[in-house]
Amino acid sequence: MSTDTQNNAPVSAEPVAVPDAILLMAQRIAADDFEHCTSDPIFTVEKRNLITGLDLDYTDNIGWFCEGEQIDDEDAAVLEAAYQESGNVPDNYTRTGIEETWEHFATYVTLEAAREFVSKKGDQYRVYVDSGCRNHEWKALRAFLLQIAAKPVLAAPVAAQPDLTQQTLDDVMAGIPGRDAEIEALRKEIETLRAQQDTDRVNALPPLNDDLIAILGRPNFMCAQLADTLRSGGHAIAERAENEQAAVIHFLLGHYLVDPVQWAEKASAVLKAARKEQA
């Protein structure tokens, strides 16, 4: 038993088994080939907050409520159309200015864990991808987990590993021909796990559907106006048709990969905010 001289805490020299939960995180990170616009993504869950009672002279966002409950968009559009004609608000209904904000609620290491949480909590929550590029601890943690994923035989619980020397394990990882049946069995296990990881990466590409066709097939002449809006939101986009098309597709695809169900609404919200700055 040695001692950590900085924290004066005992440090065990015995090997420690990697818990299944940590191994699962490592495998998920290794299989994640989505474009997150950062090499060190932090997956956060945000909670929706709705601010009501705003003066309509100061906001264009109108909300309809019935006995305190917000009306869905389709019914609200019908009520708003009738209001524009008559100027009357039906009994038990309220028409008011609203603003939607999102606040940090939880942080996750993997995209799957964040999505699982949101799927259980409902549409008042969403997944947001932040960057840990300036967080050296986060980058070190991800690098360590990727090492575990790359060497699954070393990450297995200690009790489940055969009694091998470190040199034997080093030989296996280095690709040295097996010296006996035990090493050959370990080699086959490593090759099987690596093949499974390759298969998982290929299968991670989402199937082509109407939404992806609309995003990936967007012609460049339909991208110029959206590119201007993105510039207002802080995006650096060269004034060339191909650059504008690539930037718009990249923006829309990023929202789709994070949330294939509500990607259009969330992308529209970002563009709407950028248009306000543009105005």
HUMO-V732999 format. One line per field, one symbol per residue. ss: DSSP state (H for helix, E for strand, L for the rest). phi: phi as a letter, one per 20 degrees, with the letter a starting at -180 (. if undefined). A space follows every 10 residues. Layout:
BEGIN
ss: ???
phi: ???
END
This chain:
BEGIN
ss: LEEELLLLEE ELLLLLLLLH HHHHHHHHHH HLLLLLLLLL EEEEEEEEEE EEEELLLLLL LEEEEELLEE LLHHHHHHHH HHHHHHLLLL LLEEEEEEEE EEEEEEEELL HHHHHHHHHH HLLLEEEEEE ELLLLHHHHH HHHHHHHHHH LHHHHLLHHH LLLLLHHHHH HHHHLLLLLL HHHHHHHHHH HHHHHHHHHH HHHLLLLLLH HHHHHHLLLH HHLHHHHHHH HHLLLLLLLL HHHHHHHHHH HHHHHHHHLL LLHHHHHHHH HHHHHHHHL
phi: .dcfffdldf deeffdfefg ffffgfffff efdfeembec fdeddddfcd ednffffdbe edddcclnef efgfffffff ffffedmddg gmdcdbfcbd ccdfcbccec fffffffffe eofecbecdd ddfddfffff ffffffffff cffeefggfe effdefffff fffenfgfeb ffffffffff ffffffffff ffffffffcf ffffffefff fedfffffff ffeofecfec gfffffffff ffffffffbf edffffffff fffffffff
END
